[in-house]
Structures are given as C-alpha cells and as structure tokens.
C-alpha cells in the first residue's frame, strides 16, 4: 500500500482498518474503525480533506477525491462504495450503498438510507433524500425502499465487508 504525505499532511488510519496492499492514500485523509480500502483504490486528500467513518468499505478500483476550493469529502459510518465508483467532493452522511461505477459529483449530498444504483450519476449540488433508490444519468429517485431492503442491502453490505476484510488480516 502507498500511504503518502502531501504538503505536510499524512493519512490517519485507525489500526482496525484494513488497507489492501495496492491501494493509494494521500494527504489529509482520516479513516475510521473497521473500514476497508480494497485493491487499486485511490483516496487523494491532496486538495481537500477526506473523512471516512467507521465500517466504510471502498471497493476495488474506486476513487475518492475532491476539487480545490470546495468543501471536504465526507463518508459517514456504514457506507459502501461499489467497485470503480467515483466519489468527488461530496457528502455521504452514512448508511448508504453507492453502486458499481456510480459517480457522485461535487457538493452533492447523499442522506442516510439511500441506494445509488450502479452507473448512476449524482450531479453537482443534488440532494438524495433518505429512503430512496436513485438511478440514471442524471440520477433521480426511482423507488422508495423499506426497512427490509435497507437492512439487507445497506446494513448487510457494510457488515459483510467488515467480515471480508478479516479474511485478509495477517
């Protein structure tokens, strides 16, 4: 793994987090308890702060970054970022599932208990309200989700990735 200091700022990673060997994390980044950063993920905290909560999983090939001069990037607790997703200068408040290949752009806000479908694009400044699945380009609410789906897809994925990461600990 590459943990790189940029402009005097070194990533702060909780000792319970699992970072795969070929992930890259740079600059002003904080990663919380039981989180996992998977293969070929890039988290670049070089132009703004990136805060990643507890039990967050950032899956293979995803990118987390931001735009200089804009707000920090924030991923709350129990967030799952799917394979090859791009999370850029936004706020994901917690308990969310961001699908494979989805793109979340600057200043967007993803409230809790939200699913962003694979391939969706959440445009700049858009707010995804709690309790919905968002899909399309640009993303829009397509279906209300109930407590069962929230437990299965959002809570279940976050918990599963805590387990998966334990398989790789030495």
C-alpha positions, 0 to 999 in steps of 0.5 A, a space after each residue: 500500500 502507498 500511504 503518502 504525505 502531501 504538503 505536510 499532511 499524512 493519512 490517519 488510519 485507525 489500526 482496525 482498518 484494513 488497507 489492501 496492499 495496492 491501494 493509494 492514500 494521500 494527504 489529509 485523509 482520516 479513516 475510521 474503525 473497521 473500514 476497508 480500502 480494497 485493491 487499486 483504490 485511490 483516496 487523494 486528500 491532496 486538495 481537500 480533506 477526506 473523512 471516512 467513518 467507521 465500517 466504510 468499505 471502498 471497493 476495488 478500483 474506486 476513487 475518492 477525491 475532491 476539487 480545490 476550493 470546495 468543501 471536504 469529502 465526507 463518508 459517514 459510518 456504514 457506507 459502501 462504495 461499489 467497485 470503480 465508483 467515483 466519489 468527488 467532493 461530496 457528502 455521504 452522511 452514512 448508511 448508504 450503498 453507492 453502486 458499481 461505477 456510480 459517480 457522485 459529483 461535487 457538493 452533492 449530498 447523499 442522506 442516510 438510507 439511500 441506494 445509488 444504483 450502479 452507473 448512476 450519476 449524482 450531479 453537482 449540488 443534488 440532494 438524495 433524500 433518505 429512503 430512496 433508490 436513485 438511478 440514471 444519468 442524471 440520477 433521480 429517485 426511482 423507488 422508495 425502499 423499506 426497512 427490509 431492503 435497507 437492512 439487507 442491502 445497506 446494513 448487510 453490505 457494510 457488515 459483510 465487508 467488515 467480515 471480508 476484510 478479516 479474511 485478509 488480516 495477517 
